[in-house]
Amino acid sequence: MILTTAPFANVLLCVAAALAYAVPALGAPHLSMRASKSALRLAWLLHGLALSIGLFDSPPHFGFAPALSVTAWLVLTVYAVESHLFPQLEARWALAGLGAVAVLLALLFPGSSLHDMASPWLPLHWALGIASYGLFGAAVVHAWLMTRAERQMRNAAEAPSGLPLLTLERLTFRLVAAGFVLLSATLLVGWFFDEQLYGVHGWRWSHKTVFSLLSWLTFAILLLGRSRFGWRGRKAVRVLYIGAGLLLLAYVGSQFVLEVVLRRGV
């Protein structure tokens, strides 16, 4: 938790991004839709610039908090694309709050230097893994909106997301399927290039590996249950939350223990 290790420009960008995120997060009831979207776009842009400085600095830094920050930025990217296709989709205040927390957390815990990263396969391995984090994170947001919409339907009120329940459900499982493909690719790269990635021969049965495999199995069961048994509603959402929780523990949880509890590097 050393702010002075981050470049001054990165500190300014992170603070500016957090303040821009706070506008739609805290002032949503008092802002027009146009003003809220503009603030969120500005925050997303500043967030992306801050990530670029941190990840492409020489040497780059990475850890559990930057991983969460990239995940939040990817979730917002998915939302930005979907909001053009479905303008009635409304989750700006929640995503803005998520973005603000993620930016500040990455500023407080910038991670460790990756100067000793020798394998050319490691960036691909991490890129696939973080991309799957982003897609599953977006799926979790959609599942939360689905749950709210279902509750509102029971109360004979309008869906708060602005989208029909079936549309939300379809989008959720598309994101789960895409995330599952990327997670599978991440595990395959780790399997075939384990020695080049980590300098050890044979599969590494670490906490990260175990939780990653458990999350992969959970998502596989979810997709199978959806296609073969028509799982939907609360049952599907519960399984999705379990899989996302296991995946979060795989890298972010393990690195949090190493960096914060044990005070070790990446």
LONUFI-751152 format. One record per residue (C-alpha): residue number from 0; y, x, z; residue in one letter. Coordinates in steps of 0.5 Angstrom, whole numbers, m for minus. Layout:
+-----+-------+-------+-------+------+
| seq |     v |     u |     w | type |
+-----+-------+-------+-------+------+
| NUM |     Y |     X |     Z |    A |
...
+-----+-------+-------+-------+------+
This chain:
+-----+-------+-------+-------+------+
| seq |     v |     u |     w | type |
+-----+-------+-------+-------+------+
|   0 |     0 |     0 |     0 |    M |
|   1 |     5 |     5 |    m2 |    I |
|   2 |    11 |     2 |    m6 |    L |
|   3 |    14 |     9 |    m8 |    T |
|   4 |     8 |    11 |   m12 |    T |
|   5 |    10 |     6 |   m17 |    A |
|   6 |    15 |     8 |   m22 |    P |
|   7 |    22 |     5 |   m21 |    F |
|   8 |    22 |     1 |   m27 |    A |
|   9 |    15 |    m2 |   m25 |    N |
|  10 |    18 |    m4 |   m18 |    V |
|  11 |    24 |    m8 |   m22 |    L |
|  12 |    20 |   m11 |   m27 |    L |
|  13 |    15 |   m14 |   m21 |    C |
|  14 |    20 |   m16 |   m17 |    V |
|  15 |    24 |   m20 |   m23 |    A |
|  16 |    17 |   m23 |   m25 |    A |
|  17 |    16 |   m25 |   m18 |    A |
|  18 |    23 |   m28 |   m18 |    L |
|  19 |    22 |   m32 |   m25 |    A |
|  20 |    15 |   m34 |   m23 |    Y |
|  21 |    18 |   m37 |   m16 |    A |
|  22 |    23 |   m41 |   m20 |    V |
|  23 |    18 |   m46 |   m23 |    P |
|  24 |    13 |   m45 |   m17 |    A |
|  25 |    18 |   m48 |   m12 |    L |
|  26 |    23 |   m52 |   m16 |    G |
|  27 |    19 |   m56 |   m20 |    A |
|  28 |    21 |   m62 |   m18 |    P |
|  29 |    28 |   m61 |   m19 |    H |
|  30 |    27 |   m57 |   m26 |    L |
|  31 |    27 |   m60 |   m33 |    S |
|  32 |    21 |   m59 |   m37 |    M |
|  33 |    24 |   m54 |   m42 |    R |
|  34 |    28 |   m50 |   m36 |    A |
|  35 |    21 |   m50 |   m32 |    S |
|  36 |    17 |   m47 |   m39 |    K |
|  37 |    23 |   m42 |   m40 |    S |
|  38 |    22 |   m39 |   m33 |    A |
|  39 |    15 |   m39 |   m34 |    L |
|  40 |    15 |   m35 |   m41 |    R |
|  41 |    20 |   m30 |   m38 |    L |
|  42 |    16 |   m29 |   m32 |    A |
|  43 |    10 |   m28 |   m36 |    W |
|  44 |    14 |   m23 |   m41 |    L |
|  45 |    16 |   m19 |   m35 |    L |
|  46 |     9 |   m19 |   m32 |    H |
|  47 |     6 |   m17 |   m38 |    G |
|  48 |    11 |   m11 |   m39 |    L |
|  49 |    10 |    m9 |   m31 |    A |
|  50 |     2 |    m9 |   m33 |    L |
|  51 |     3 |    m4 |   m39 |    S |
|  52 |     7 |     1 |   m35 |    I |
|  53 |     2 |     1 |   m29 |    G |
|  54 |    m4 |     1 |   m34 |    L |
|  55 |    m2 |     6 |   m39 |    F |
|  56 |     2 |    10 |   m35 |    D |
|  57 |     0 |    18 |   m35 |    S |
|  58 |    m5 |    18 |   m31 |    P |
|  59 |    m6 |    10 |   m31 |    P |
|  60 |    m8 |     6 |   m24 |    H |
|  61 |   m13 |     1 |   m23 |    F |
|  62 |   m16 |    m3 |   m17 |    G |
|  63 |   m17 |   m10 |   m14 |    F |
|  64 |   m10 |   m12 |   m14 |    A |
|  65 |    m8 |   m10 |   m21 |    P |
|  66 |   m15 |   m13 |   m23 |    A |
|  67 |   m12 |   m20 |   m20 |    L |
|  68 |    m6 |   m19 |   m23 |    S |
|  69 |    m9 |   m18 |   m30 |    V |
|  70 |   m13 |   m24 |   m29 |    T |
|  71 |    m7 |   m28 |   m27 |    A |
|  72 |    m3 |   m26 |   m33 |    W |
|  73 |    m9 |   m28 |   m38 |    L |
|  74 |   m10 |   m35 |   m35 |    V |
|  75 |    m3 |   m36 |   m36 |    L |
|  76 |    m4 |   m33 |   m43 |    T |
|  77 |    m9 |   m39 |   m44 |    V |
|  78 |    m5 |   m44 |   m41 |    Y |
|  79 |     1 |   m42 |   m46 |    A |
|  80 |    m4 |   m43 |   m52 |    V |
|  81 |    m6 |   m49 |   m49 |    E |
|  82 |     0 |   m52 |   m48 |    S |
|  83 |     2 |   m52 |   m55 |    H |
|  84 |    m4 |   m55 |   m57 |    L |
|  85 |    m4 |   m60 |   m51 |    F |
|  86 |     4 |   m61 |   m49 |    P |
|  87 |     2 |   m66 |   m44 |    Q |
|  88 |    m2 |   m61 |   m40 |    L |
|  89 |     2 |   m60 |   m33 |    E |
|  90 |     0 |   m54 |   m29 |    A |
|  91 |     6 |   m50 |   m29 |    R |
|  92 |     8 |   m50 |   m21 |    W |
|  93 |     1 |   m48 |   m19 |    A |
|  94 |     0 |   m42 |   m24 |    L |
|  95 |     7 |   m40 |   m23 |    A |
|  96 |     5 |   m39 |   m16 |    G |
|  97 |    m1 |   m35 |   m17 |    L |
|  98 |     3 |   m31 |   m22 |    G |
|  99 |     8 |   m29 |   m17 |    A |
| 100 |     3 |   m27 |   m11 |    V |
| 101 |    m1 |   m23 |   m16 |    A |
| 102 |     5 |   m19 |   m18 |    V |
| 103 |     7 |   m18 |   m11 |    L |
| 104 |     0 |   m16 |    m9 |    L |
| 105 |    m1 |   m11 |   m15 |    A |
| 106 |     6 |    m8 |   m13 |    L |
| 107 |     3 |    m7 |    m6 |    L |
| 108 |    m3 |    m4 |    m8 |    F |
| 109 |    m3 |    m1 |   m14 |    P |
| 110 |   m10 |     2 |   m14 |    G |
| 111 |   m12 |     9 |   m15 |    S |
| 112 |   m11 |    14 |   m21 |    S |
| 113 |   m16 |    14 |   m27 |    L |
| 114 |   m15 |    21 |   m29 |    H |
| 115 |   m22 |    23 |   m28 |    D |
| 116 |   m24 |    18 |   m33 |    M |
| 117 |   m28 |    21 |   m38 |    A |
| 118 |   m33 |    16 |   m41 |    S |
| 119 |   m30 |    13 |   m47 |    P |
| 120 |   m34 |     7 |   m46 |    W |
| 121 |   m31 |     6 |   m39 |    L |
| 122 |   m24 |     2 |   m42 |    P |
| 123 |   m29 |    m2 |   m46 |    L |
| 124 |   m33 |    m4 |   m40 |    H |
| 125 |   m27 |    m6 |   m36 |    W |
| 126 |   m23 |    m9 |   m42 |    A |
| 127 |   m29 |   m14 |   m43 |    L |
| 128 |   m30 |   m15 |   m35 |    G |
| 129 |   m23 |   m17 |   m34 |    I |
| 130 |   m23 |   m21 |   m40 |    A |
| 131 |   m29 |   m25 |   m37 |    S |
| 132 |   m25 |   m26 |   m31 |    Y |
| 133 |   m19 |   m29 |   m34 |    G |
| 134 |   m23 |   m34 |   m38 |    L |
| 135 |   m27 |   m36 |   m32 |    F |
| 136 |   m20 |   m36 |   m28 |    G |
| 137 |   m18 |   m41 |   m33 |    A |
| 138 |   m24 |   m45 |   m33 |    A |
| 139 |   m23 |   m45 |   m25 |    V |
| 140 |   m16 |   m48 |   m26 |    V |
| 141 |   m18 |   m53 |   m31 |    H |
| 142 |   m24 |   m55 |   m26 |    A |
| 143 |   m19 |   m56 |   m21 |    W |
| 144 |   m15 |   m61 |   m25 |    L |
| 145 |   m21 |   m64 |   m27 |    M |
| 146 |   m22 |   m66 |   m20 |    T |
| 147 |   m15 |   m68 |   m19 |    R |
| 148 |   m16 |   m73 |   m25 |    A |
| 149 |   m22 |   m76 |   m23 |    E |
| 150 |   m19 |   m77 |   m16 |    R |
| 151 |   m13 |   m80 |   m19 |    Q |
| 152 |   m18 |   m85 |   m23 |    M |
| 153 |   m21 |   m87 |   m17 |    R |
| 154 |   m14 |   m89 |   m14 |    N |
| 155 |   m12 |   m92 |   m21 |    A |
| 156 |    m7 |   m87 |   m22 |    A |
| 157 |    m4 |   m83 |   m28 |    E |
| 158 |    m8 |   m77 |   m29 |    A |
| 159 |    m3 |   m71 |   m26 |    P |
| 160 |    m5 |   m66 |   m31 |    S |
| 161 |    m3 |   m71 |   m37 |    G |
| 162 |   m10 |   m70 |   m40 |    L |
| 163 |   m16 |   m75 |   m41 |    P |
| 164 |   m21 |   m73 |   m36 |    L |
| 165 |   m26 |   m72 |   m42 |    L |
| 166 |   m21 |   m67 |   m45 |    T |
| 167 |   m21 |   m63 |   m39 |    L |
| 168 |   m28 |   m63 |   m38 |    E |
| 169 |   m29 |   m60 |   m45 |    R |
| 170 |   m24 |   m55 |   m45 |    L |
| 171 |   m27 |   m53 |   m38 |    T |
| 172 |   m34 |   m52 |   m41 |    F |
| 173 |   m31 |   m48 |   m47 |    R |
| 174 |   m28 |   m43 |   m43 |    L |
| 175 |   m34 |   m42 |   m39 |    V |
| 176 |   m38 |   m41 |   m45 |    A |
| 177 |   m33 |   m36 |   m48 |    A |
| 178 |   m33 |   m32 |   m41 |    G |
| 179 |   m40 |   m32 |   m41 |    F |
| 180 |   m41 |   m29 |   m47 |    V |
| 181 |   m36 |   m23 |   m45 |    L |
| 182 |   m39 |   m23 |   m38 |    L |
| 183 |   m46 |   m22 |   m42 |    S |
| 184 |   m43 |   m16 |   m46 |    A |
| 185 |   m40 |   m13 |   m40 |    T |
| 186 |   m47 |   m13 |   m37 |    L |
| 187 |   m50 |   m10 |   m43 |    L |
| 188 |   m45 |    m4 |   m44 |    V |
| 189 |   m46 |    m3 |   m37 |    G |
| 190 |   m54 |    m3 |   m38 |    W |
| 191 |   m54 |     1 |   m44 |    F |
| 192 |   m48 |     6 |   m42 |    F |
| 193 |   m49 |     7 |   m35 |    D |
| 194 |   m50 |    15 |   m35 |    E |
| 195 |   m44 |    16 |   m39 |    Q |
| 196 |   m40 |    11 |   m35 |    L |
| 197 |   m42 |    13 |   m28 |    Y |
| 198 |   m45 |    20 |   m29 |    G |
| 199 |   m52 |    17 |   m26 |    V |
| 200 |   m59 |    16 |   m30 |    H |
| 201 |   m62 |     9 |   m29 |    G |
| 202 |   m59 |     2 |   m27 |    W |
| 203 |   m54 |     2 |   m21 |    R |
| 204 |   m56 |    m3 |   m16 |    W |
| 205 |   m49 |    m3 |   m12 |    S |
| 206 |   m46 |    m9 |    m9 |    H |
| 207 |   m42 |   m10 |   m16 |    K |
| 208 |   m48 |   m10 |   m20 |    T |
| 209 |   m52 |   m15 |   m15 |    V |
| 210 |   m46 |   m20 |   m15 |    F |
| 211 |   m45 |   m19 |   m23 |    S |
| 212 |   m52 |   m21 |   m24 |    L |
| 213 |   m52 |   m27 |   m19 |    L |
| 214 |   m45 |   m29 |   m22 |    S |
| 215 |   m48 |   m29 |   m29 |    W |
| 216 |   m55 |   m32 |   m27 |    L |
| 217 |   m50 |   m38 |   m24 |    T |
| 218 |   m46 |   m39 |   m30 |    F |
| 219 |   m53 |   m39 |   m34 |    A |
| 220 |   m55 |   m44 |   m30 |    I |
| 221 |   m49 |   m48 |   m31 |    L |
| 222 |   m49 |   m48 |   m38 |    L |
| 223 |   m56 |   m50 |   m38 |    L |
| 224 |   m55 |   m56 |   m34 |    G |
| 225 |   m50 |   m58 |   m38 |    R |
| 226 |   m53 |   m58 |   m45 |    S |
| 227 |   m60 |   m60 |   m42 |    R |
| 228 |   m59 |   m65 |   m36 |    F |
| 229 |   m52 |   m67 |   m38 |    G |
| 230 |   m49 |   m64 |   m31 |    W |
| 231 |   m41 |   m66 |   m30 |    R |
| 232 |   m36 |   m68 |   m25 |    G |
| 233 |   m37 |   m65 |   m18 |    R |
| 234 |   m44 |   m62 |   m19 |    K |
| 235 |   m42 |   m58 |   m25 |    A |
| 236 |   m35 |   m56 |   m21 |    V |
| 237 |   m39 |   m54 |   m15 |    R |
| 238 |   m43 |   m49 |   m19 |    V |
| 239 |   m37 |   m46 |   m23 |    L |
| 240 |   m34 |   m45 |   m16 |    Y |
| 241 |   m40 |   m41 |   m14 |    I |
| 242 |   m40 |   m37 |   m20 |    G |
| 243 |   m33 |   m35 |   m20 |    A |
| 244 |   m33 |   m33 |   m13 |    G |
| 245 |   m39 |   m29 |   m14 |    L |
| 246 |   m36 |   m26 |   m20 |    L |
| 247 |   m29 |   m25 |   m16 |    L |
| 248 |   m34 |   m21 |   m10 |    L |
| 249 |   m37 |   m17 |   m16 |    A |
| 250 |   m31 |   m12 |   m17 |    Y |
| 251 |   m25 |   m15 |   m13 |    V |
| 252 |   m28 |   m16 |    m7 |    G |
| 253 |   m32 |    m9 |    m7 |    S |
| 254 |   m26 |    m5 |    m9 |    Q |
| 255 |   m22 |    m9 |    m4 |    F |
| 256 |   m27 |    m6 |     2 |    V |
| 257 |   m26 |     1 |    m1 |    L |
| 258 |   m19 |     1 |    m2 |    E |
| 259 |   m16 |    m3 |     4 |    V |
| 260 |   m22 |    m3 |     9 |    V |
| 261 |   m25 |     4 |     8 |    L |
| 262 |   m19 |     7 |     4 |    R |
| 263 |   m23 |    10 |    m1 |    R |
| 264 |   m21 |    11 |    m9 |    G |
| 265 |   m23 |     7 |   m15 |    V |
+-----+-------+-------+-------+------+
